[in-house]
Amino acid sequence: MTRIVNAYLDLAEMRAEEQVPMKMEDWAEQFEGILRLSKKEILTHAGSISAQIAEEHALSEFKKYRVKQDRLYQSDFDHVLLELEIKEVSDGKNEQ
């Protein structure tokens, strides 16, 4: 997915550098072209997943993400403490 987004953004940057005027429908066509080149399936209808199921799935995934985010979180205070510890250790090495 990231590669497809990068390709799309690269294309947008090229169009801007070339000063090619583009409408929203032009961008939609360009994006569909990128999807076709990458052999990705293009949804041509509204889909079959209800908004409720999609929301439940999103909340479930967010809860998993939140646990990881909370575990990895470091506050500004934590960063300052770490910097002070590193400085203290390096100052101790310089004195020897």
C-alpha positions as CSV (number, residue, x, y, z in Angstrom):
1,M,0.0,0.0,0.0
2,T,2.8,2.4,0.9
3,R,4.4,1.8,-2.5
4,I,1.2,2.6,-4.3
5,V,0.8,5.8,-2.3
6,N,4.4,6.8,-3.0
7,A,3.9,6.2,-6.7
8,Y,0.7,8.4,-6.6
9,L,2.5,11.2,-4.8
10,D,5.5,11.0,-7.2
11,L,3.1,11.3,-10.1
12,A,1.4,14.3,-8.4
13,E,4.8,16.0,-7.8
14,M,5.8,15.4,-11.5
15,R,2.5,16.9,-12.7
16,A,3.1,19.9,-10.4
17,E,6.6,20.4,-11.7
18,E,5.4,20.2,-15.2
19,Q,2.5,22.6,-14.3
20,V,-0.1,20.3,-15.7
21,P,-3.6,21.4,-14.6
22,M,-5.5,18.4,-13.2
23,K,-9.1,18.0,-12.1
24,M,-10.3,15.6,-9.5
25,E,-11.6,13.2,-12.2
26,D,-8.1,13.3,-13.8
27,W,-6.6,12.3,-10.4
28,A,-9.1,9.5,-10.1
29,E,-8.1,8.2,-13.5
30,Q,-4.4,8.4,-12.7
31,F,-5.0,6.5,-9.4
32,E,-7.0,3.8,-11.2
33,G,-4.1,3.5,-13.7
34,I,-1.6,3.0,-10.9
35,L,-3.9,0.3,-9.4
36,R,-4.2,-1.4,-12.8
37,L,-0.4,-1.4,-13.3
38,S,0.1,-2.9,-9.9
39,K,-2.6,-5.5,-10.7
40,K,-4.7,-4.5,-7.7
41,E,-8.4,-5.1,-7.7
42,I,-10.5,-2.0,-8.1
43,L,-13.8,-1.8,-6.3
44,T,-16.5,-0.8,-8.7
45,H,-19.5,-0.8,-6.3
46,A,-20.3,0.4,-2.8
47,G,-19.0,-2.8,-1.2
48,S,-20.6,-5.2,1.1
49,I,-19.3,-4.3,4.6
50,S,-21.7,-2.3,6.7
51,A,-20.6,0.9,8.4
52,Q,-21.2,-0.8,11.8
53,I,-18.9,-3.7,11.0
54,A,-16.3,-1.4,9.6
55,E,-16.4,0.8,12.7
56,E,-16.2,-2.3,15.0
57,H,-13.1,-3.5,13.1
58,A,-11.5,0.0,13.2
59,L,-12.0,0.2,17.0
60,S,-10.6,-3.3,17.4
61,E,-7.5,-2.4,15.4
62,F,-7.1,0.9,17.3
63,K,-7.2,-0.9,20.6
64,K,-4.3,-3.1,19.5
65,Y,-2.4,-0.1,18.2
66,R,-3.1,1.9,21.4
67,V,-1.5,-0.9,23.6
68,K,1.6,-0.8,21.5
69,Q,1.6,3.0,21.4
70,D,1.3,3.2,25.2
71,R,4.1,0.8,25.7
72,L,6.5,2.7,23.4
73,Y,5.5,6.2,24.6
74,Q,8.1,8.4,26.0
75,S,7.2,11.8,27.4
76,D,9.4,14.9,27.1
77,F,10.3,14.4,30.7
78,D,11.5,10.8,29.9
79,H,13.6,12.2,27.0
80,V,15.3,14.8,29.2
81,L,16.1,12.1,31.9
82,L,17.6,9.9,29.2
83,E,19.7,12.8,27.9
84,L,20.9,13.6,31.4
85,E,21.8,9.9,32.0
86,I,23.7,9.8,28.8
87,K,25.5,13.0,29.5
88,E,26.3,11.8,33.1
89,V,27.8,8.6,31.7
90,S,29.8,10.4,29.0
91,D,31.1,13.0,31.5
92,G,32.2,10.1,33.8
93,K,34.2,8.6,30.9
94,N,35.8,11.9,30.1
95,E,37.0,12.3,33.6
96,Q,38.9,9.0,33.6
